[in-house]
Amino acid sequence: MASFIYFGIPIFLSTLFFIKLLLLFFTRFNTNMNLPPSPPSLPIIGHLHLFKKPLHRTLVNLSEAYGPVFLLRFGVRRVIIVSSHSLVQECFTKNDINFANRPQFSSGKHLSYNYTIIGVAPYGEHWRNLRRILTLELFSTTRLQSLTTVRASEVNALLRLLLHEYNSNEQGGFQKVELKPKFFELVFNVMLRTVAGKRCSNDKTNEINARSFLELVEETFAFSGVSNIGDFLPILRLFDFQGVKKKVMKLEKLWDDHLQLLINEHRNGCIMNGKEREKTMIDVLLSMQQADPDIYPDKTIKSLIMSPFSAGTDTSAATLEWAMALLLNNPEVLEKMKVELAIHIGDKRLIQEEDLSSLPYLNGVLYETLRLYPATPLLLPHESIEDCKLSGLDVPRKTILLANVYAIHRDPSIWHDPLKFKPERFLEGGEEKMLLPFGLGRRRCPGEGFALRLVPLALGAMIQCFEWKKGEEEVDMEERPGLTMPKAKPLKALYKPHMPMANVLQQV
């Protein structure tokens, strides 16, 4: 009883005080403000009861009832939902600076070095410096061009692995393979070689276990789809009912350990495979640290090299998986791709990046995949810095903005027959400008160029080198909740080598 009086009464009084503050919060808005329409809300929680997964589909249904822009309240946070192409353009052109900020969520503090990685950093000088470095050292046209051989060798490694696994089975005919893990490792290896000059391997001679690093990245993406109710009702952070805080702190420690090992390895001038390494992103950052240690401490370097792994791996792997799933469900499209590859490349050599510009149907398949299954169906959240107007409506400061790209890409007023997989719609050119998978404005994804090189190269190589088909049933296209909209059921496809290309693969 005494312990209840000592601990329980203060908590009870604090809770009552907090509830009173919340009630004041929900009634303090200026009635003269011309706010966007909003569904009826509940006391305290606002519209959190509408937070059903997958969220982008729930928001599509609400937009049909309340229009292309509407307001929700998730606990103590205002959230404005935009589901119109013209309104998204207004947000990220006319109001681009005002919506250049990011909301701060508790999990982001632990998994972003206290909001210092580029994806979640507040808009300002630090963010501009991060953007400049990443653009120059990882995603510039010159840098991407210099890494052509890295991407090609990793795609070739994937093809050889599939061929080896097929031949090892000795069953003949079509064999089954789960593709997402293969795609994830492909993208991860390209990133790891770019950043650190090494690849995922079980080789015990590696200075760090790159395999465990890959597993950490996979675990972080799996966790990214978990919603923390404490971000919207802060008092619940005291209790951590979902175990979110414990989980993110564990991931934070693992990330820091792995990234510090990479830095230390390069700082010690390690030799790879008996010869000096080519200069990597970490090498460049360490040279900048030597010139200005106060501006580039290890924490800043870790936040910079964490960004490509946290933003670019699962998104590209998921796009490849969705593309293959769509092709298997649409064999006539798959056949057209094969014909284009046969005409322009043949079966005497492997597809190369320089071929991509002459393969419009392959690019159409990629664009149509990004239209129907954008890697981030809701663009990463933005937050208004000051009060502003959107299409004549008032948007108060510190309002979270969610752009529903999933809805825009399926808008029948923009796209003819929007639910049908039709790569032909992009063959005339120009339609891709209506796509928003990488966002708009100054916080547009800096890795767009990387994805538009690696993904079509890998997809084209898979179709060129192997025969593919689905099983007896249609491939399930249901989405699972998550930041990158993963498939609910992992894609397991049937494949066998295209024999002329099997000979080519054995020689690369």
Secondary structure, 3 states (H helix, E strand, C coil): CHHHHHHHHHHHHHHHHHHHHHHHHHHCCCCCCCCCCCCCCECCCECHHHCCCCHHHHHHHHHHHHCCEEEEEECCEEEEEECCHHHHHHHCCCCCCCCCECCCCHHHHHCCCCCCCCCCCCCCHHHHHHHHHHHHHCCCHHHHHHCHHHHHHHHHHHHHHHHHHHHHHCCCCCEEEECHHHHHHHHHHHHHHHHHCCCCCCCCCCCCCHHHHHHHHHHHHHHHCCCCHHHCCHHHHHCCCCCHHHHHHHHHHHHHHHHHHHHHHHHCCCCECCECCCCCHHHHHHHHHHHCCCCCCHHHHHHHHHHHHHHHHHHHHHHHHHHHHHHHHCHHHHHHHHHHHHHHCCCCCCCCHHHHHHCHHHHHHHHHHHHHCCCCCECCCEECCCCEEECCEEECCCCEEEEEHHHHCCCCCCCCCCCCCCHHHHCCCCHHHHCCCCCCHHHCCCCHHHHHHHHHHHHHHHHHHEEEECCCCCCCCCECCCCCCCECCCCEEEEEECHHHHHHHCCC
